[in-house]
Amino acid sequence: MEFIFKPIGVIHSPFTEKDKTPIQASRSKAVGQVEVYPEFVDGLKDIEALSHIYLLYAFHESQGYQLQVKPFLDDREHGIFATRYPYRPNPIGFSVVRLLSREVNVLTVEGVDVLNGTPLLDIKPYVPDFDLRTNVRAGWYETRSRK
Ligand SMILES: C[S@@+](CC[C@H](N)C(=O)[O-])C[C@H]1O[C@@H](n2cnc3c(N)ncnc32)[C@H](O)[C@@H]1O
């Protein structure tokens, strides 16, 4: 089975180099613009009432993958699926960002952790009742070698 995804937009960010891009949205105060292509603008109805949204996107500058990697915050190897490392079999990333404003088809968001020009695949609402968990174990992250 194969899937062919076409971007619904593009993420404009201040970052042009991977190693100068924040490693997680929660660690970023950077502001960016999410440009949704005009044919999808009707799908943004009611989005301005949300404080946070998920951006799903393609790591378009990632070539290839390894199944075991050393993530940015640890010196030990972990399975790719136990990490958020960007070189993945399916190079899909996601970020929870704060929605600051909407101007027609352009969303201004805070917490950007992607390269400028990253292709946008989807947007979803962050809904605490759906997504917030307590009593969580974060695995290697809890004993990571870097903070
Ligand atoms: C660790 S990933 C986490 C991204 C996302 N928050 C997640 O959890 O899926 C973030 C890193 O991916 C890299 N990156 C960001 N945008 C990229 C892109 N479009 N293509 C390839 N690598 C990218 C940068 O090195 C950035 O620091």
The ligand as an SDF file (V2000), in Angstrom:
LIG
                    3D

 27 29  0  0  0  0  0  0  0  0999 V2000
   13.7080   16.7820   16.5250 C   0  0  0  0  0  0  0  0  0  0  0  0
   12.7160   17.3580   15.1690 S   0  0  0  0  0  0  0  0  0  0  0  0
   11.1840   17.5360   16.0340 C   0  0  0  0  0  0  0  0  0  0  0  0
   10.1190   18.0820   15.1400 C   0  0  0  0  0  0  0  0  0  0  0  0
    8.7100   17.8880   15.6560 C   0  0  0  0  0  0  0  0  0  0  0  0
    8.3960   18.7380   16.7810 N   0  0  0  0  0  0  0  0  0  0  0  0
    8.3930   16.4390   15.9790 C   0  0  0  0  0  0  0  0  0  0  0  0
    8.4060   16.0600   17.1440 O   0  0  0  0  0  0  0  0  0  0  0  0
    8.1120   15.6900   15.0350 O   0  0  0  0  0  0  0  0  0  0  0  0
   13.2120   19.0170   14.9510 C   0  0  0  0  0  0  0  0  0  0  0  0
   14.4780   19.1010   14.1340 C   0  0  0  0  0  0  0  0  0  0  0  0
   14.1960   18.6130   12.8230 O   0  0  0  0  0  0  0  0  0  0  0  0
   14.9920   19.2850   11.8660 C   0  0  0  0  0  0  0  0  0  0  0  0
   14.0850   19.8060   10.8520 N   0  0  0  0  0  0  0  0  0  0  0  0
   13.1530   20.7830   10.9940 C   0  0  0  0  0  0  0  0  0  0  0  0
   12.4810   20.9740    9.8520 N   0  0  0  0  0  0  0  0  0  0  0  0
   12.9750   20.0900    8.9560 C   0  0  0  0  0  0  0  0  0  0  0  0
   12.6640   19.7970    7.5960 C   0  0  0  0  0  0  0  0  0  0  0  0
   11.7260   20.4310    6.9280 N   0  0  0  0  0  0  0  0  0  0  0  0
   13.3920   18.8200    6.9850 N   0  0  0  0  0  0  0  0  0  0  0  0
   14.3610   18.1540    7.6610 C   0  0  0  0  0  0  0  0  0  0  0  0
   14.6920   18.4000    8.9550 N   0  0  0  0  0  0  0  0  0  0  0  0
   14.0000   19.3500    9.5890 C   0  0  0  0  0  0  0  0  0  0  0  0
   15.7620   20.3730   12.6000 C   0  0  0  0  0  0  0  0  0  0  0  0
   17.0670   19.8930   12.8600 O   0  0  0  0  0  0  0  0  0  0  0  0
   14.9870   20.5140   13.9170 C   0  0  0  0  0  0  0  0  0  0  0  0
   15.8210   20.9350   14.9720 O   0  0  0  0  0  0  0  0  0  0  0  0
  1  2  1  0
  2  3  1  0
  2 10  1  0
  3  4  1  0
  4  5  1  0
  5  6  1  0
  5  7  1  0
  7  8  2  0
  7  9  1  0
 10 11  1  0
 11 12  1  0
 11 26  1  0
 12 13  1  0
 13 14  1  0
 13 24  1  0
 14 15  1  0
 14 23  1  0
 15 16  2  0
 16 17  1  0
 17 18  1  0
 17 23  2  0
 18 19  1  0
 18 20  2  0
 20 21  1  0
 21 22  2  0
 22 23  1  0
 24 25  1  0
 24 26  1  0
 26 27  1  0
M  CHG  2   2   1   9  -1
M  END
$$$$
